[in-house]
Amino acid sequence: MANSEGNLNWLALYKEAVLEKDRRKARTRVTQAQAAIRLRARGLWYGGATDTSERRQMDAAVHFLGILRLIGEEKW
């Protein structure tokens, strides 16, 4: 069963990273979101829930954050 608190944490940080308009804060927000996703993924793994809809959402989020990082590095 998914930990709703962990889910909300990574999802909230992901949304903040995606919506951040201040380029000075964007890099930090992306890093925070990536770390929260890794932590949540580890929790799902050790909890035995390796293939869930949340995990697929996290995979997509990690991919998009990677794109944001690549685009942002030109501007950061």
Secondary structure, 3 states (H helix, E strand, C coil): CCCHHHHHHHHHHHHHHHHCCCHHHHHHHHHHHHHHHHHHHHHHHHCCCCCCHHHHHHHHHHHHHHHHHHHHHCCC
